[in-house]
């Protein structure tokens, strides 16, 4: 598999980690504090992988 393709998968997982937790809080499945933690992890994963993808593609 291509490295960029794997990084896109990681970026998508990070994006899901920022989208899904608010719905889980709304339905009472997780607490607000857990929501903050999962969204922070998702943000770091998403932006980190996107920065790496951009450096690979531009170079």
C-alpha angles and dihedrals in degrees: 000000000000118000093228091053091054090048090052089055090050090048091051091051089050090050091051089051088059096044105042103050096066089056090049090052090049091054092043096245095124136020125253091250091055088049091057092049095049092046092050091050090048092049093052093046094047098046093039093054093043091054090051092047091051093050092049095046096044094048 
